[in-house]
Amino acid sequence: MSNFKIASVVVTYNRLQLLQKVIEALRNQTHKLDAIIVVNNSSTDGTEEWLNQQNDLTVIKQENLGSSGGQYTGFKTAYDLGFDYIWAMDDDVFPDKDCLSILLSFVKPKNTLFPVRITSKGNPLLYETKKFNLTNPFKGIWKEIISENDIKNDYVLIDGPTFEGPFMSRDLIEKVGLPEKKFFIFADDTEYFLRASKFGYKNLLIPSAKLHRMIDIGDETDLGWKHFFMLRNIIAVDVLHASKPVRFIRPFGYLYRYLTYSKNFSQVITSIKAFIAGYFYKSDN
């Protein structure tokens, strides 16, 4: 791998203290990165000022386009700069020192590699999807989730990884394109790697490579500001990638579920708007 250039891409928004931990961990990798690209979604917490003082970072400031818009810009920048491999991060995860070195030992054509995420309590986060259901409209999309037995293996083949730590080659971007930036947040990674699977790319979860989460995953039933994006995007995933019966039927099940989560009229309206936006979603890719 000595002849290859690797860039890490970090997307950030108003998490300066967490971002600093991420950057420190990337700087201290046993296999040195050739560049660290930070996409700043117009943070207002001092992030811009701190980034301006870092001489070893490539920094891009843009309007707040969410996680998906940040990954879109970061992937495009690394690709346009000619890097051979891209290692993507959110601003709330940091890798062990040997994480990149371990991932590199599994590099093969058409394999995208992912570290195992570790919770703030030190436990493996068993959220990755081994198998999606894209054919049965009367069952949910998550057919099988990884288990503790799975991560006892050298690697696990998964259908549904996240944008937290993927190590990918530039040819994936060349063939698959860029993330669905209109998603803003939630399911942009699901959509992207489902798209990649159509081009023959496989996702390998590597248990010996570890990535630590600094923020725990929230409760789906607690409808906050992500409400619209979570419902619209999961419906859009069906519209873009599932069988016709699933595309036409399952979104109504999602709508019903989110209506049961809704605690007031405003949330009901948001659920309906999200359903319509997802059901008639059109991709830019």
PyMOL commands that set and color helices and strands:
alter all, ss='L'
color gray80, all
select helices_A, chain A and resi 16-27+47-52+66-80+99-104+150-152+170-176+181-183+188-197+227-241+244-261+265-279
alter helices_A, ss='H'
color red, helices_A
select strands_A, chain A and resi 6-12+35-40+57-61+85-90+93-95+111-118+129-132+142-145+156-158+167-169+202-213
alter strands_A, ss='S'
color yellow, strands_A
deselect
rebuild
show_as cartoon
